[in-house]
Structures are given as C-alpha cells and as structure tokens.
Amino acid sequence: MLRGLNVKSQIKLPVVYKSKVLEKDFINDLLVEDVIIIELKSVEILMPVHEVQLVTYMKLADKRLGFLINFNVSQMKEGIRRKVNN
C-alpha cells in the first residue's frame, strides 16, 4: 500500500485462445486498485507496439483504463499516455 492505494506488481495474465489456456503468460507491470493497468517503459520513442501491448494487457485483465508511462523523457507529462477500452 502506497499512499493508501492497493498496488500490485508483475501480475501474470494468462493467455486464452478459443477457450484454451495457453502455456504463455503475459506479465503486466502494475495494477492499481484492481482497476488501472500501468505499463512502464524507458525508451527513446513510444511506438505503436507499446500501445498495442497495453491494450492487450487491458483486454486480458478485463480492465477499461490503462496508462503507458515512458521514463525516458525530459518532462514526465510528455511520457504519459492514457488509454480507455470501451
């Protein structure tokens, strides 16, 4: 618990294909209050594949809200992207 928030790290997300659980797990960086998926990066440029990764994690975890955070920026606000699944 950090500042009263329930935060879990390195959450395993099982991969299910055609009702069969595959032997591969994806690992999400952070889950906040069992509602928000957070994927952390430290890259020169955030690429579309990073957003696809976040959306995949959100779908597998059945969460609507996610943040992609890149720490390799001069100002933190430049490195934050918010994603909402309908």
N, C-alpha and C positions, 0 to 999 in steps of 0.2 A: 504494500500500500504506500503510494507516494502522494502526499497532499490529499489523502482520503480517497484516492482513486484506486480501483482494483485494476492492476495492470499485470498481464501475463506475457511472458516472452517465449519465443521459439515454440510456437504452437504447431503441432503436427496436424496437417489437413489431409485426410485420406482421399485418394483419387478413386472415384466411382465411374465406371463406364458400362452402360447397358445393365444396370443393377448389379454389377460385379465389382467388388472392391479390389483394386489392383495392388500389387506389392510395392508401389511407389507412394511415398508421402511427400507433399509439399510442406515447407516449413515457413510459416508467417513470422515476421519479426516481433510485432507487438499486437496485443488485443486489449483494448481499453474498455473497461466497464461492460465487457461482453457485447459491445455494440460497434466499436470503431476498430477497423483493421488499419494498422500503420506499417508501411514498408519503408525501411531505411536504406539509403544509398549514399555513396560518396563517389560520384562520377563527374567527369568533365561536363557532360551534357546528358540530361534525361532524354532517353529515347522512347519511341512508341512502345517498344517491347517491355519497358519498365511499367508503363500504364497497363498493358495487357496482363502482366504478371499480377499487378494489384487487383484488377477486375476478376481474374481467375481465382485469386485467394478469397475475394469477397463472395463470389458465387459458391465456392466450395464450403465456406463457413456460414453461408446464408446470412450475410450482413449487407446492409444498404449503404453504409458510409465508410469511406476509406481515405487515407492520406498517404501520399507518396512524398517522402522528405529526403532531399538531397543536401548533404552537409558540405559539399564542395562548391560553395558559393560565397560571394563577398558579403551579402546581406541575407539573412535567414529567410526573409519573406520571398526572395527570388527562388528559393529551393523547395517551396511547399505547393503541392497540387492536391486539390480536393476532388474526390470522385464520388458520385452518388449513383447507385443502381436503382432502377425503378422496379 
